[in-house]
Amino acid sequence: MSICLRLLAHPPKRQAIQWSIGKRCSSSSPPDPSAYAVRESAPQRVLSSPGYKEQPLWSAQKVLNIYAKSKKAIEGKKDFEQRFRNPRGIFANNELELSEINVYGFDYDYTLAAYSSDLHNVIYDLAVKNLINVYKYPAGIAEMPYNPAFAVRGLHFDIGKSLLMKIDSYHNVQLGSVYRGMSPVSKEDVREIYGGTHIPLEMLNDFWGRSVGSRMVHLIDMFSPPQTLLLANTVEYFIRHQIPFDSEYIYWDINGAIQLVHNTGQVHSVIMKNESRFLLQDSGLREFLSRINASGKKLFLITNSGYAFVNSGLTYLVGKDWRDLFDVVVCQARKPKFFYQTTRPFRLMSESTGTHSWDRVSQFSRGKVYLEGNLNSFMKLTGWHGSQVLYFGDHVYSDLADAGLKHGWRTGAIIPELEREIHIQSSAEFVRDLTWLSTLQFLIDKLQLTPDSVEKATILEEWMNEKRSIRLRLKGLFNPHFGSLFRTHHNPTYLSRRLSRFADVYTSALSNLLPFSLNHTFYPKRNALPHEWQVRPELHGLGH
């Protein structure tokens, strides 16, 4: 069936397109191209699609009636708790066919090894000691309360202004989620400080998450919550005691104290002495790795951690023979530099002495351990290239960004907080509030189209206040100060946007992949763009 168009004049102000369906256009006399153009003489052109009918405007009274009935119905509804997603599901940003994956790679910390929440407390305490003993900060900082529920991962810290904040994917500050120390900063002050709520691109990290030259630091990795809390507590301490301070010194000194915790082996030593306290056993981890290994596919490990620490952890989690499961093991890799620098060669580690060789590595041998290196050399030595490789990590910048965008690897992000977020989203309280928020937004849109009046303006103001109250309730379900890891009200967070760009799939733990075959395809959910219809699957025969 062909569709022909012709323009019909509707004086004095409108022209529309009439669609003639079923009448075949003559191939010998194609339509005049000018019929598709908007002539300058036409004051206004309304374009319609086949079957589209202009919807009549609702009256203000109709909108008010629907508001009252809808609110009563939603508040009295009982079946909201039936709507949920699997907290241990695999969620796809991009279609991923496991049948095309021949090589599986893994980071260690927070990927192969999952840690208990006690670890953040230990990191915080060690960093406080470094700050006081090495950087000579006031001893009273150690008395500031440790509150792990204060912040969420993925916040930004303004180095020059000592402000901690949540930013969305469009670089807008979420008002009500800006703190100096432990004190909230008012909306008016935020607007005055930044000339509005938008943060210019040059103030943020670059596309790859590197913050050189920027004023904002993205606190994104799984070890960042202790650093975030220490920043807030230290600033709060200086303010309370009226101690003059330069915000940049505060940030860099705390960053140095945190780096000492990791780089000098302080936290590794604590974990190795009490692995049952800090490492979370997952019976599915060995089964998952063994299944890949038995299928003939390749496995490798690339981690920044040292071999002694990794060996101790994987022996506890997987077994003494864990290295038999991997074709290549690389420690002290220096990610993200491993992915974008090409000058550092691999070194073979001696198991007996723990030292490294001075010869250049010309081939990888199964069962051996290699140090440092770079991705270009890794690909040359293994022959593993592009989309046949699937690499899992917890850090969307250091683990996934370069691997996926520059080298074509498929990528998977491990997000431990995901399970808690999904449990909250599945609660009756959350679904009820979200349903009413969506309904209220729809009614606000409708009311705006009615004739202006004093009554309309009053109702709109009341409804907007109600909308803000619902948003605050939803935010508080996740975290009273900063809300969800993934959303700033209706927009994705800055972290969420990076996750969708750098990770083909994401999940809370590696063992979540066990129910799926190695030939499974993960499909992204088709989300309607603002100009598209939201189409849902139409299923029949579910009762048979």
C-alpha positions in Angstrom: 0.0 0.0 0.0 1.3 3.4 -0.9 0.6 6.7 0.8 0.1 9.9 -1.1 0.2 13.4 0.4 -1.4 16.6 -0.6 -1.6 20.0 1.1 -5.0 21.5 1.9 -5.3 25.1 2.8 -7.3 25.9 6.0 -7.6 29.7 6.0 -6.8 31.9 7.6 -4.0 30.5 9.9 -3.6 26.7 9.4 -2.6 24.3 6.8 -2.6 20.5 7.4 -1.5 17.5 5.5 -4.3 15.2 4.2 -3.2 11.6 4.1 -4.7 9.5 1.4 -4.2 5.8 2.2 -4.9 3.1 -0.3 -4.6 5.2 -3.4 -1.5 4.2 -5.4 0.7 7.0 -6.6 1.3 7.1 -10.3 4.9 6.2 -11.1 4.7 8.3 -14.2 3.7 11.4 -12.3 5.5 11.5 -9.0 4.2 13.9 -6.3 5.5 17.5 -6.6 8.4 17.8 -4.1 7.2 21.2 -3.3 4.2 19.6 -1.6 6.5 18.4 1.2 8.0 21.8 1.9 6.7 24.4 4.2 6.1 27.5 2.1 7.1 30.9 3.6 3.6 32.1 2.7 2.0 29.6 5.1 1.8 31.2 8.5 1.6 27.9 10.3 1.9 24.2 9.3 0.5 21.3 11.4 1.9 18.0 10.4 -0.1 14.8 11.1 0.5 11.1 10.7 -1.9 8.5 9.4 -4.8 7.9 11.8 -3.7 10.7 14.1 -6.5 12.7 15.6 -6.0 15.9 17.5 -7.0 15.2 21.1 -9.5 17.7 22.6 -8.2 19.8 25.5 -9.5 18.8 28.9 -11.3 21.3 31.0 -9.8 22.3 34.3 -12.7 20.7 36.1 -12.1 17.4 34.3 -8.5 17.5 35.4 -9.5 18.1 39.0 -12.0 15.3 39.0 -9.4 12.8 37.6 -6.9 14.0 40.2 -9.3 13.3 43.1 -10.4 9.9 41.8 -6.9 8.8 40.8 -5.3 9.7 44.1 -8.0 7.9 46.0 -7.6 4.8 43.8 -3.8 4.7 44.0 -3.7 5.3 47.8 -6.2 2.4 48.3 -4.5 -0.1 45.9 -3.0 -3.2 47.5 -1.2 -5.1 44.8 1.8 -2.8 44.2 4.2 -5.3 46.0 3.7 -7.7 43.0 5.9 -5.5 40.8 9.5 -6.3 41.1 12.7 -7.2 39.3 15.2 -9.9 40.2 17.8 -8.2 42.5 20.4 -10.7 41.1 19.4 -10.2 37.5 21.7 -9.3 34.6 20.8 -5.9 33.1 21.8 -5.0 29.6 22.7 -1.6 28.2 23.8 -3.1 24.9 23.0 -6.4 23.3 25.5 -9.1 24.4 25.7 -12.5 22.7 27.7 -14.8 25.0 28.1 -17.3 22.1 30.5 -14.7 20.5 32.6 -14.5 23.7 35.7 -16.7 23.6 37.7 -15.0 26.4 36.5 -13.9 29.9 38.6 -11.5 32.0 38.2 -10.2 35.5 39.3 -7.6 38.0 39.9 -8.8 41.6 38.7 -6.3 44.2 34.9 -6.1 44.3 34.7 -8.3 41.2 36.0 -11.8 42.0 36.3 -10.8 45.6 33.3 -9.3 47.3 33.8 -7.5 50.7 31.7 -7.0 53.8 30.7 -3.5 54.9 33.2 -3.8 57.8 36.0 -3.1 55.3 34.9 0.6 54.8 35.1 1.1 58.5 38.7 -0.2 58.6 39.7 1.9 55.6 38.3 5.0 57.3 40.1 4.3 60.6 43.4 3.7 58.8 43.0 6.9 56.8 42.2 8.9 59.9 45.4 7.6 61.5 47.4 8.5 58.4 45.9 12.0 58.3 46.8 12.6 62.0 50.2 10.9 62.2 51.6 11.6 58.7 49.8 14.9 57.7 49.7 16.2 61.3 46.0 17.0 61.3 44.2 17.7 64.7 43.8 14.5 66.8 40.2 15.5 67.4 39.2 14.4 63.9 39.4 10.8 65.2 36.5 11.6 67.5 34.2 12.6 64.6 31.5 9.9 64.3 31.7 7.2 61.6 28.4 7.3 59.8 28.4 4.9 56.8 24.8 5.9 56.0 25.7 9.5 55.3 26.7 9.3 51.7 26.4 7.2 48.6 29.0 6.3 45.9 29.3 8.5 42.8 29.2 11.9 44.4 31.3 14.9 43.3 33.6 16.9 45.5 34.4 20.5 44.6 38.0 20.7 45.6 38.1 24.5 45.7 34.9 25.0 47.7 34.8 21.9 49.9 31.3 21.0 48.7 30.1 17.5 48.4 27.2 17.1 45.9 25.2 14.8 43.6 25.2 15.7 39.9 22.9 14.3 37.2 23.8 13.1 33.7 23.2 16.6 32.3 25.6 18.2 34.7 22.9 19.7 36.9 23.3 19.8 40.7 20.5 18.0 42.6 19.4 20.8 45.0 18.9 19.5 48.5 21.9 17.2 48.0 24.8 19.6 48.5 26.8 19.5 51.7 29.7 21.5 53.3 30.9 19.2 55.9 27.8 17.6 57.5 25.7 20.7 56.9 23.3 21.0 53.9 23.8 24.0 51.6 20.7 25.9 50.8 19.3 26.0 47.2 19.8 29.8 47.1 23.5 29.5 48.1 24.1 26.8 45.5 22.7 29.0 42.8 24.8 31.9 44.0 28.0 29.9 44.1 27.6 28.3 40.7 25.5 31.0 39.0 22.6 28.4 38.7 22.5 24.7 39.0 24.5 23.7 35.9 28.1 22.7 36.3 30.2 23.5 33.2 32.0 20.6 31.5 35.5 22.0 32.2 34.9 21.8 35.9 34.1 18.1 35.8 36.2 15.0 34.9 37.0 14.4 31.3 35.2 11.7 29.4 37.5 8.9 30.7 37.0 10.0 34.4 40.4 11.7 34.7 40.3 14.8 36.8 43.5 16.5 35.9 42.9 20.3 35.8 39.3 20.0 36.9 37.8 21.4 40.1 35.4 18.4 40.6 36.5 14.9 41.7 34.1 12.0 41.0 34.2 9.7 44.0 33.2 6.6 42.1 35.1 3.5 43.1 34.0 1.0 45.7 36.6 2.3 48.1 35.4 5.9 47.8 32.7 5.9 50.6 35.3 6.1 53.4 37.1 8.9 51.6 33.8 10.7 51.1 32.9 10.5 54.8 36.4 11.6 55.8 36.2 14.6 53.6 32.8 15.6 55.1 34.0 14.9 58.7 37.3 16.8 58.3 35.6 19.9 56.8 33.0 19.8 59.5 35.6 19.6 62.2 37.5 22.6 60.9 34.3 24.6 60.6 33.1 23.7 64.1 36.4 24.7 65.6 36.8 27.8 63.5 40.1 26.6 62.1 41.1 28.5 58.8 41.7 26.0 56.0 42.3 25.9 52.3 39.9 23.4 50.8 42.4 22.2 48.2 44.8 21.1 50.9 42.1 19.3 52.7 41.3 17.2 49.6 44.8 16.4 48.6 45.9 15.5 52.1 42.9 13.2 52.6 43.5 11.7 49.2 47.1 11.0 50.2 46.0 9.4 53.5 43.7 7.1 51.6 46.4 6.2 49.0 48.7 5.2 51.9 46.0 2.8 53.1 46.1 1.0 49.8 49.6 1.6 48.4 51.6 0.6 51.5 49.6 -2.6 52.1 47.9 -1.4 55.3 44.4 -2.6 54.3 45.7 -5.7 52.6 47.4 -6.8 55.8 44.2 -6.3 57.8 42.2 -8.4 55.3 44.7 -11.2 55.1 44.7 -11.6 58.9 40.9 -12.0 59.1 39.5 -13.1 55.7 36.4 -14.6 57.2 35.4 -11.2 58.5 36.0 -9.2 55.3 35.6 -11.6 52.3 32.1 -12.7 51.4 32.0 -16.4 50.4 30.0 -17.1 47.3 29.6 -20.8 46.5 28.6 -19.9 42.9 32.0 -18.2 42.1 34.0 -21.3 41.6 31.2 -23.0 39.8 31.0 -20.1 37.4 34.7 -20.0 36.7 34.9 -23.8 36.3 32.1 -23.8 33.8 33.8 -21.3 31.6 37.1 -23.2 31.9 35.5 -26.6 31.1 33.8 -25.1 28.0 37.2 -24.4 26.4 37.0 -20.7 26.6 39.9 -18.7 28.0 40.1 -16.9 31.4 42.4 -14.1 32.6 42.9 -11.9 35.6 44.1 -8.3 35.4 44.3 -6.5 38.8 46.2 -3.7 40.4 46.6 -5.6 43.6 49.7 -7.5 44.5 50.0 -11.3 44.0 50.4 -12.2 47.7 47.1 -10.5 48.5 45.3 -11.9 45.5 46.6 -15.4 46.1 45.5 -15.3 49.7 42.0 -14.1 48.8 41.3 -16.5 45.9 42.6 -19.4 47.9 40.0 -18.6 50.5 37.2 -17.9 48.0 37.9 -20.5 45.3 40.6 -22.9 46.5 44.3 -23.5 46.4 44.1 -24.6 42.8 42.5 -21.3 41.7 45.4 -20.5 39.2 44.5 -23.7 37.3 41.3 -21.9 36.2 43.1 -19.0 34.6 45.2 -18.9 31.4 46.8 -15.6 32.3 47.3 -13.8 35.6 48.5 -10.2 35.8 49.0 -8.4 39.1 50.2 -4.8 39.8 48.7 -3.8 36.4 48.4 0.0 37.2 45.0 0.4 35.6 43.8 2.6 34.0 47.4 3.2 32.7 47.5 -0.5 31.7 44.9 0.3 29.0 46.3 3.5 27.5 50.0 3.5 28.0 52.1 1.3 25.8 55.7 1.5 27.2 55.6 -0.7 30.3 56.5 -4.3 29.5 55.4 -7.4 31.4 57.6 -9.0 34.0 57.6 -12.6 35.2 57.2 -13.1 38.9 59.3 -15.7 40.7 57.0 -17.7 43.1 59.9 -18.8 45.3 61.2 -15.3 46.0 58.3 -13.0 45.1 60.7 -10.9 42.9 60.4 -10.2 39.2 62.5 -11.0 36.2 64.5 -8.4 34.2 63.9 -10.1 30.9 61.2 -9.0 28.5 58.3 -11.5 28.5 57.9 -13.0 25.0 55.0 -15.4 25.8 52.5 -16.2 28.5 52.5 -19.5 30.2 49.6 -21.0 32.1 50.2 -21.2 35.8 52.7 -18.3 35.8 52.1 -14.8 37.3 53.0 -11.6 35.5 53.4 -8.1 36.7 52.7 -4.7 35.2 52.6 -4.7 31.4 50.2 -2.9 29.0 47.2 -3.9 26.9 48.8 -3.6 23.5 51.5 -6.2 24.6 48.8 -8.3 26.2 46.8 -8.5 22.9 49.9 -9.3 20.9 51.0 -12.1 23.3 47.5 -13.7 23.5 45.9 -12.9 20.2 42.7 -11.9 22.1 41.2 -8.9 20.4 38.0 -6.9 20.3 34.5 -8.2 20.9 35.6 -11.8 21.6 36.7 -10.6 25.0 34.3 -9.9 27.9 35.9 -8.1 30.9 34.3 -7.6 34.3 35.2 -4.9 36.8 33.7 -2.6 39.4 35.2 0.7 38.3 33.6 2.1 35.2 36.6 4.3 34.4 39.7 2.3 35.4 38.3 -1.1 34.4 35.8 -0.5 31.6 36.1 2.8 29.8 39.3 2.3 27.8 38.8 -1.4 27.4 35.4 -1.0 25.8 35.7 2.3 23.8 39.3 2.2 22.7 39.9 -1.6 22.3 36.4 -3.0 21.5 36.2 -5.4 24.5 32.7 -6.2 25.7 32.4 -5.0 29.3 30.4 -6.0 32.4 30.1 -3.9 35.6 29.8 -5.4 39.1 27.6 -3.0 41.2 27.1 -4.5 44.7 24.6 -1.7 45.7 22.2 -2.9 43.0 20.5 -5.5 45.1 19.5 -3.1 47.8 18.3 -0.5 45.3 16.1 -3.1 43.6 14.6 -4.3 46.9 13.7 -0.7 47.7 12.1 -0.2 44.2 10.1 -3.4 44.8 8.5 -2.1 48.0 4.8 -1.2 48.0 5.7 2.3 49.4 8.1 3.0 46.6 5.8 1.8 43.8 2.8 3.6 45.2 4.6 6.9 45.5 6.2 6.5 42.0 2.8 5.7 40.4 1.2 8.7 42.0 4.2 10.9 41.0 3.9 9.8 37.4 0.1 10.4 37.5 0.5 13.8 39.1 3.1 14.8 36.5 0.6 13.8 33.7 -2.2 15.9 35.3 0.1 18.9 35.7 0.8 18.7 32.0 -2.9 18.6 31.2 -3.8 21.4 33.6 -1.1 23.7 32.0 -3.1 23.5 28.7 -6.3 24.8 30.2 -7.2 28.6 30.1 -5.2 30.7 32.5 -6.9 31.8 35.7 -6.1 32.6 39.3 -7.5 29.3 40.4 -5.4 27.4 37.9 -2.2 29.1 39.1 -3.0 28.2 42.7 -3.7 24.6 41.9 -0.5 24.3 39.9 1.5 25.6 42.8 -0.1 23.2 45.2 0.5 20.3 42.8 4.1 21.3 42.2 4.6 21.4 46.0 3.0 17.9 46.3 5.3 16.7 43.5 8.4 18.0 45.4 7.2 16.2 48.6 6.8 12.9 46.8 10.3 13.2 45.3 11.8 13.8 48.7 10.0 10.7 50.1 11.3 8.6 47.3 14.8 10.0 47.7 14.7 9.3 51.5 14.0 5.6 50.9 17.5 5.2 49.4 19.4 7.8 51.4 18.1 10.8 53.2 20.9 13.1 52.1 21.7 12.0 48.5 19.1 9.5 47.4 19.6 6.7 44.9 22.9 5.8 43.4 21.3 5.7 39.9 18.8 8.7 39.9 18.6 12.4 40.7 14.8 12.6 40.8 13.8 11.9 37.2 17.2 12.1 35.5 20.0 9.4 35.7 22.9 10.3 37.9 26.3 11.2 36.5 27.5 7.7 37.5 24.4 6.1 35.9 25.1 7.8 32.5 28.8 6.6 32.6 27.6 3.1 33.5 25.3 3.0 30.6 28.1 4.2 28.2 30.9 2.0 29.5 29.2 -1.2 30.5 27.4 -3.6 28.1 25.8 -5.4 31.1 25.8 -4.9 34.8 24.8 -7.0 37.8 25.5 -7.2 41.5 27.8 -10.3 41.5 29.5 -12.6 39.0 27.7 -15.7 40.2 24.4 -14.1 38.9 25.5 -15.4 35.5 25.2 -19.0 36.6 21.6 -19.5 35.5 22.4 -18.5 32.0 24.1 -20.7 29.4 27.3 -19.6 27.7 25.2 -19.1 24.5 22.7 -16.8 26.1 22.0 -13.4 24.6 21.2 -10.4 26.9 18.9 -7.9 25.3 18.6 -4.3 26.5 15.1 -3.1 27.4 13.6 -0.9 24.6 12.9 2.4 26.3 10.7 4.8 24.4 12.4 8.1 23.4 10.3 11.1 24.3 8.7 11.2 20.9 8.0 7.5 20.7 5.2 5.3 22.0 5.9 2.9 24.9 5.0 -0.5 23.5 4.6 -3.4 25.9 4.7 -7.1 25.0 1.2 -8.6 24.3 1.1 -12.1 25.8 -1.6 -14.7 25.4 -2.1 -18.2 26.8 -0.3 -17.5 30.1 -3.0 -19.5 32.0 -2.5 -22.7 30.0 
